[in-house]
Structures are given as structure tokens and as C-alpha cells.
Amino acid sequence: MLQKVIALVPDNQRAYNNLGGIYEQMGKYDDAVSLFKKNIATKATDQGYSNLGTCYYYMGKYADAAAAFEHATAMTPTKSIYWSNLADAYRWVPTQDAKSAHAYDEAIALCRRDLHLNEGDAVTRARLAACLAKRGDARSAKREMEHALETDPSNRRLMYMAAVVANVDGLDAEAAGWLSKAIKKGYDRSEIQRDPEFAVLRNSEIYKRTIAASGVQ
């Protein structure tokens, strides 16, 4: 359906973004990148650059991901997710620690601003927790993550973020447990397999045993 829409209305940005998002979820990153680039060439948007950056990130092209996220933050500097994504990308680019730290600090400030307006936003609180963990504030990260999970305990995205926080803190068993719960709830396992955050954990026996014991294929 979306391919037909694009054929009929070649400048329909929503169709490009939605079809690209589907390709991304299917793991067809090259196809998704092609669509997002065409969309940006037609009309550059923060969402288009963010989508492109996400694809590059899971393809392991972290410098390209950072460049795309830089465009997204420049166009809309008030979205915490753009800054946290930028920080994550720079985290895996050699010699870019300072830029990563700055982006995390921007994301943390924006998350706190948003939570001041809506303290029940569990996803934003989980994002805050992950950013705090990556900035070395394990205690605050744990507190915010627990609060987020209390607000929405069955949210698979929050389970994934809880795994991130635990993993950064070196809690392998806890991280593997949260990933297992997230997968059971339907979280995209291919994303977990591609996320550099869990590169070491994926090769550990505790991860293999936990996933195997969960019965998840």
C-alpha cells in the first residue's frame, strides 16, 4: 500500500517515513536508508534525519549516525530523544567522548524539563535513567528507572531500557533478565542483536542461559 502511495504521490513524506520504518523493523536497513535519503532530498525534516540516523546506528555506521542525528538536533534542539540518540552514536565513535558527554547532558536537561511538565511520562524517565547511567551516575539512574517501571511495569520498551541501565552498571544477570522479559513481551530481538551496548553481554554465558531458559527463540 505504501509503495503504491509513493508511486502515485512521489513527494508524500509520510509514506516514505512509514515504509522506511517498516523496512527498518524488518531489518532491511539498506532499503530503509534509501527511502529516508530520498525523503530528505525532497524535504529535509528532523524526523527524516532521526530515522536515517537510527538505521545507520544499527548498521554499525556510528559516524554516519552521529552526522544524521546532528542534523536532527540542529533542526529541533528541544527533543531529548534526538540528543540521547546523538550521544549514543558518538559513544561508539573513537575520540568523540566529549561530544557524547555534551549530548547526554543536553538530553538529561531536556528529560528533566519534560518530566517537570509531565512526571508520569515513563518513557522519558527511562531515557533519563539511561543517560544518567552512561554519564556515570548509577544511583540516580537506578532510582529513575525504578520509578519508570512502577509507572508502567508491562512496557517492553522500559524493560529494554532497564537492561541498558543494568548493563552499563555491570549487572550482567539483571541486564539479561530484563532483555528476556522484553523479548517475551514482543520487543524486536534483532535490535538487541545489533545494539553495540550489549556486544559483550551477548557473548556471555549468563545471557545465553537466560535467553535459553526463557524459551524465547
MARVO-251902 format. One record per residue (C-alpha): residue in three letters; x, y, z. Coordinates in steps of 0.1 Angstrom, whole numbers, plus 2048, in hexadecimal, padded with zeros to 3 digits. Last residue first. Example, Ala and Ser with C-alpha at 12.3 -4.5 7.8 and 13.67 -1.06 7.14 Angstrom:
REM MARVO-251902
{rec SER {889 7F5 847}},
{rec ALA {87B 7D3 84E}},
REM end
This chain:
REM MARVO-251902
{rec GLN {888 747 8C9}},
{rec VAL {87C 751 8EB}},
{rec GLY {879 734 903}},
{rec SER {883 74A 920}},
{rec ALA {89E 731 92B}},
{rec ALA {8B0 736 90A}},
{rec ILE {8B0 75C 90D}},
{rec THR {8BD 759 931}},
{rec ARG {8D7 73F 929}},
{rec LYS {8E5 752 90B}},
{rec TYR {8E6 773 91E}},
{rec ILE {8F7 763 93C}},
{rec GLU {90F 751 926}},
{rec SER {91C 772 918}},
{rec ASN {91F 77A 8F3}},
{rec ARG {900 78F 8F2}},
{rec LEU {90C 7A3 910}},
{rec VAL {92B 7AF 8FE}},
{rec ALA {918 7BD 8E1}},
{rec PHE {8FB 7CA 8F5}},
{rec GLU {8FF 7EF 8F1}},
{rec PRO {90A 7E9 8CD}},
{rec ASP {8E4 7E4 8C5}},
{rec ARG {8E2 7CC 8A7}},
{rec GLN {8D6 7AC 8B9}},
{rec ILE {8BF 7C1 8CF}},
{rec GLU {8B0 7D1 8B0}},
{rec SER {8AB 7AF 8A0}},
{rec ARG {898 7A4 8BF}},
{rec ASP {87C 7BD 8B8}},
{rec TYR {869 7BF 8D9}},
{rec GLY {84A 7A8 8DA}},
{rec LYS {843 7A6 8FF}},
{rec LYS {858 786 902}},
{rec ILE {874 79A 8F2}},
{rec ALA {872 7B5 90D}},
{rec LYS {872 79B 929}},
{rec SER {891 78A 91B}},
{rec LEU {8A2 7AC 917}},
{rec TRP {899 7B4 93C}},
{rec GLY {8A9 793 947}},
{rec ALA {8C8 798 933}},
{rec ALA {8CD 7BA 942}},
{rec GLU {8C8 7AD 965}},
{rec ALA {8E0 790 960}},
{rec ASP {8FA 7A7 950}},
{rec LEU {8FA 7C2 96B}},
{rec GLY {918 7D6 95E}},
{rec ASP {908 7F8 965}},
{rec VAL {905 800 940}},
{rec ASN {8F3 7DE 93C}},
{rec ALA {8DA 7E6 958}},
{rec VAL {8D1 807 948}},
{rec VAL {8CE 7F8 925}},
{rec ALA {8B9 7DB 933}},
{rec ALA {8A2 7F4 943}},
{rec MET {89F 805 921}},
{rec TYR {894 7E4 912}},
{rec MET {87A 7DF 92D}},
{rec LEU {86E 802 928}},
{rec ARG {869 7FB 903}},
{rec ARG {856 7DB 90C}},
{rec ASN {83C 7EF 921}},
{rec SER {82C 7D8 93A}},
{rec PRO {837 7EB 95A}},
{rec ASP {82B 80D 94F}},
{rec THR {82D 826 96C}},
{rec GLU {841 80F 983}},
{rec LEU {859 808 966}},
{rec ALA {860 82D 962}},
{rec HIS {866 832 987}},
{rec GLU {87E 814 988}},
{rec MET {891 823 96A}},
{rec GLU {893 845 97B}},
{rec ARG {8A2 837 99B}},
{rec LYS {8BA 820 988}},
{rec ALA {8C7 83D 973}},
{rec SER {8CB 853 992}},
{rec ARG {8E1 839 9A2}},
{rec ALA {8F4 831 983}},
{rec ASP {8FF 854 97B}},
{rec GLY {91B 84C 963}},
{rec ARG {911 860 945}},
{rec LYS {905 841 934}},
{rec ALA {8EF 839 951}},
{rec LEU {8E0 85C 951}},
{rec CYS {8D7 859 92C}},
{rec ALA {8C6 837 932}},
{rec ALA {8B2 845 950}},
{rec LEU {8A7 864 93C}},
{rec ARG {89B 84D 920}},
{rec ALA {888 839 93A}},
{rec ARG {878 859 947}},
{rec THR {86F 863 923}},
{rec VAL {85F 842 91E}},
{rec ALA {84C 844 93F}},
{rec ASP {83B 865 939}},
{rec GLY {828 868 95A}},
{rec GLU {83C 887 965}},
{rec ASN {82D 89C 949}},
{rec LEU {839 8C0 948}},
{rec HIS {856 8BB 960}},
{rec LEU {85C 89A 94E}},
{rec ASP {862 8AE 92D}},
{rec ARG {87B 8C5 93D}},
{rec ARG {88D 8A8 94E}},
{rec CYS {88F 896 92C}},
{rec LEU {89C 8B6 91C}},
{rec ALA {8B8 8BA 935}},
{rec ILE {8C1 895 932}},
{rec ALA {8C2 897 90C}},
{rec GLU {8D8 8B5 90D}},
{rec ASP {8F0 8A4 925}},
{rec TYR {8F0 885 90F}},
{rec ALA {8F9 89A 8F1}},
{rec HIS {916 8AA 904}},
{rec ALA {923 888 90F}},
{rec SER {922 87A 8EC}},
{rec LYS {934 899 8DE}},
{rec ALA {94F 895 8F8}},
{rec ASP {953 870 8F2}},
{rec GLN {957 874 8CC}},
{rec THR {97B 866 8CA}},
{rec PRO {96F 846 8BA}},
{rec VAL {94A 844 8B0}},
{rec TRP {936 82C 8C5}},
{rec ARG {929 846 8DF}},
{rec TYR {923 85E 8C2}},
{rec ALA {906 84A 8B7}},
{rec ASP {8F8 847 8DB}},
{rec ALA {8FB 86C 8E0}},
{rec LEU {8E9 874 8C0}},
{rec ASN {8CD 85C 8CA}},
{rec SER {8CA 86D 8EC}},
{rec TRP {8C9 88F 8DB}},
{rec TYR {8AE 885 8C2}},
{rec ILE {89A 874 8DE}},
{rec SER {89C 894 8F3}},
{rec LYS {889 8A9 8DA}},
{rec THR {88F 8CF 8DE}},
{rec PRO {8AA 8D4 8C4}},
{rec THR {893 8CE 8A6}},
{rec MET {8A5 8D6 885}},
{rec ALA {8C8 8D5 895}},
{rec THR {8C0 8B6 8A9}},
{rec ALA {8B4 8A4 88A}},
{rec HIS {8D2 8AF 875}},
{rec GLU {8EA 8A3 890}},
{rec PHE {8D6 882 891}},
{rec ALA {8DF 87C 86C}},
{rec ALA {904 883 873}},
{rec ALA {904 86D 891}},
{rec ALA {8F5 850 87D}},
{rec ASP {910 855 862}},
{rec ALA {92B 853 87D}},
{rec TYR {91A 835 88D}},
{rec LYS {917 81F 86E}},
{rec GLY {910 7FF 881}},
{rec MET {8F1 7F7 86B}},
{rec TYR {8DC 7FC 88B}},
{rec TYR {8E9 81F 88D}},
{rec TYR {8E6 826 868}},
{rec CYS {8C1 81D 86A}},
{rec THR {8BB 833 889}},
{rec GLY {8CD 850 878}},
{rec LEU {8B6 84E 859}},
{rec ASN {897 84F 86F}},
{rec SER {8A5 86D 882}},
{rec TYR {8AD 87F 862}},
{rec GLY {88A 879 855}},
{rec GLN {87A 883 876}},
{rec ASP {88E 8A4 877}},
{rec THR {882 8AC 854}},
{rec ALA {893 8B1 832}},
{rec LYS {87B 8B3 815}},
{rec THR {87E 8A1 7F4}},
{rec ALA {8A3 897 7FB}},
{rec ILE {899 88D 81E}},
{rec ASN {87E 875 811}},
{rec LYS {896 866 7F7}},
{rec LYS {8B0 861 813}},
{rec PHE {895 851 829}},
{rec LEU {88B 839 80D}},
{rec SER {8AF 82E 806}},
{rec VAL {8B6 82A 82B}},
{rec ALA {898 813 82F}},
{rec ASP {8A2 7FD 812}},
{rec ASP {8C5 7FA 81F}},
{rec TYR {8B7 7F3 842}},
{rec LYS {8A1 7D6 839}},
{rec GLY {8A0 7C9 85D}},
{rec MET {87A 7C4 85B}},
{rec GLN {875 7E0 874}},
{rec GLU {88A 7F7 85E}},
{rec TYR {877 7EE 83F}},
{rec ILE {856 7F7 852}},
{rec GLY {865 818 85D}},
{rec GLY {870 820 839}},
{rec LEU {84C 819 82E}},
{rec ASN {83F 830 848}},
{rec ASN {858 84C 841}},
{rec TYR {854 84A 81C}},
{rec ALA {82E 84A 81F}},
{rec ARG {82E 867 837}},
{rec GLN {844 87B 81F}},
{rec ASN {82C 879 801}},
{rec ASP {842 889 7E6}},
{rec PRO {83F 86C 7CE}},
{rec VAL {818 86C 7CF}},
{rec LEU {80C 84F 7B9}},
{rec ALA {82B 839 7BB}},
{rec ILE {830 843 7E0}},
{rec VAL {80C 83A 7E8}},
{rec LYS {80F 819 7D5}},
{rec GLN {82F 810 7E9}},
{rec LEU {81B 819 809}},
{rec MET {800 800 800}},
REM end
